[in-house]
Amino acid sequence: MAGTRVAVVTGSNKGIGFAIVRSLCKNFQGDVYLTAINPKLGQEAVKDLKDKEGLSAHFHQLDINDLQSIGNIRDFFKKKYGGIDVLINNAAIAFKVADTTPFVIQAEVTLKTNFFATRDVCNELLPLIKPGGRVVNVSSIASVNVLAKCSPELQKLFRSDSITEDELVKLMKKFVEDTKNGDHQEKGWPNSAYGVSKIGVTVLSRIQARLLNKKKKGDGILLNACCPGWVRTDMAGPKAPKSPDEGAETPVYLALLPPNADSPHGQFVKEKEVRKW
């Protein structure tokens, strides 16, 4: 199977992730893997694609909050395919606006999944990305909007072209710590755990792209963050203007950038266009 191309989408048994898998099944030349925490739900989603649309996807269990689960999927792709051609980090959570969970808990839980767990997946799977591979980290326009609400000092740090991954991790930890102390707004942070988590994803993507450039000029690998838009999902609610298939368009566009493309890379992309960070 080492000669077969392979794409994997995290958190993809429903919503935008499921729509991404559907589109890749139609447009990607190779095997497409749908992943989910719950094997039953994941296998049902794969069956749904087959029975209703005649599309062939594969399933592998993945819980991005479980290091053993990440290690299992890493070993699987390394052994079966010799690596990964397309990785789309889509898995994420968000508390509803009306949720009464204390903000300190929302902050810790949201960053644990959206930033730290996504980073864990990247740490384990980025070394498997084959030359010419594509990596898409699904972020949000919330990262841009909430960045504007950060203090000038934090904005400068998050926009820096030389910020390191260790420095970013310390900042994400500091946000959680400041919420525990009840003074996060006084320290220049916005009152949005989801937005801060997606700032982390966007900045992490910029850092990862820089690191790829230093390694054999990235071997032709292109890595970007993107915003799928406001999409009708369980997470975003029924009033959103976009369908899941419409939300999948930009992530899939980045995943299928042609072999000779050298950009975008290390960018934040919305509606298939690079946006200023």
C-alpha positions, -999 to +999 in steps of 0.1 A: +000+000+000+030+023+002+023+035-033-013+045-026-020+081-016-039+087+016-058+115+032-070+116+068-095+140+084-098+143+122-132+147+138-150+137+107-181+116+114-204+146+112-205+183+103-177+200+084-154+171+088-179+147+073-184+171+043-147+173+038-145+135+037-173+134+012-156+160-011-122+142-008-139+109-018-150+126-050-119+146-058-088+130-041-070+102-060-063+078-031-077+064+001-097+087+024-099+081+061-128+093+082-120+094+120-141+096+151-137+090+188-166+065+188-160+036+163-197+029+160-205+065+149-175+065+126-184+032+109-220+044+105-208+076+088-187+055+064-217+033+057-238+063+051-215+076+024-214+042+007-252+035+009-265+069+000-238+082-024-217+053-035-186+069-020-158+048-005-142+060+027-122+041+053-125+044+091-099+046+118-106+055+155-090+087+167-095+107+199-072+137+197-072+140+235-058+105+239-020+102+232-023+065+228-050+069+202-028+093+183+001+069+185-021+041+172-032+060+141+004+072+135+017+037+136-011+025+113-004+050+085+033+046+088+030+008+084+003+006+058+011+037+036+046+047+046+032+081+055+004+105+049-003+127+018-031+149+032-038+157+068-068+179+078-069+188+115-106+195+118-115+181+153-126+209+177-152+218+203-170+250+213-193+259+242-227+274+233-230+311+239-258+304+265-238+277+282-236+283+320-203+264+325-179+287+344-156+305+320-125+291+337-137+256+329-146+266+294-112+280+289-093+249+301-115+224+282-116+244+250-078+249+248-072+213+258-089+201+227-086+228+201-050+238+207-031+213+228-046+181+214-044+195+178-007+202+185-002+166+198-017+153+165+007+175+146+037+165+166+030+128+158+017+130+123+037+159+106+068+138+105+048+113+084+038+139+057+052+128+024+070+152+000+044+172-018+019+167+010-008+190+022-016+199+058-047+220+067-054+232+102-090+242+105-091+275+124-117+302+124-123+338+116-128+341+153-090+339+156-087+371+136-116+389+153-105+380+188-068+388+181-080+424+176-094+424+211-061+413+227-038+439+242-013+455+219+015+435+236-003+401+229-011+411+194+025+418+187+035+385+201+009+365+181+018+383+149+055+379+153+073+361+125+098+347+150+076+334+178+085+298+187+063+269+195+075+269+231+066+306+234+032+300+219+025+271+243+035+293+273+010+319+261-018+294+257-011+281+292-009+316+306-044+323+292-058+293+311-039+303+342-051+339+341-087+327+338-082+306+369-070+337+387-099+357+374-078+385+359-075+374+322-091+406+309-069+427+331-039+409+316-050+418+280-069+387+271-103+387+253-133+370+269-135+342+243-120+308+250-128+295+215-113+326+199-081+322+219-079+285+211-081+294+174-055+321+177-033+293+189-042+271+159-035+299+134-002+309+150+009+273+154+003+268+116+025+298+109+052+284+131+049+249+115+052+263+080+084+282+090+099+250+104+090+231+072+108+257+052+140+249+071+137+212+064+147+206+028+126+236+019+096+217+031+099+190+004+071+207-014+048+204+016+022+232+020+007+238+054-020+264+061-047+274+086-082+282+073-116+294+082-145+272+068-170+300+075-201+300+097-216+266+090-248+249+100-235+222+124-242+209+159-214+232+171-224+264+153-262+260+153-290+260+127-289+297+119-255+297+101-256+307+065-234+280+051-241+243+046-214+218+057-205+212+020-200+249+015-179+249+047-157+221+033-148+241+002-118+260+015-102+232+035-105+209+005-091+235-018-060+237+003-058+199+006-059+196-032-035+224-042-017+212-073+017+194-071+036+224-086+020+249-062+043+268-039+016+289-022-003+296-001+019+283+027+019+294+063-011+316+057-046+321+070-071+314+042-108+322+041-131+318+010-100+304-008-082+337-003-053+346+019-063+370+047-041+393+066-031+380+100 
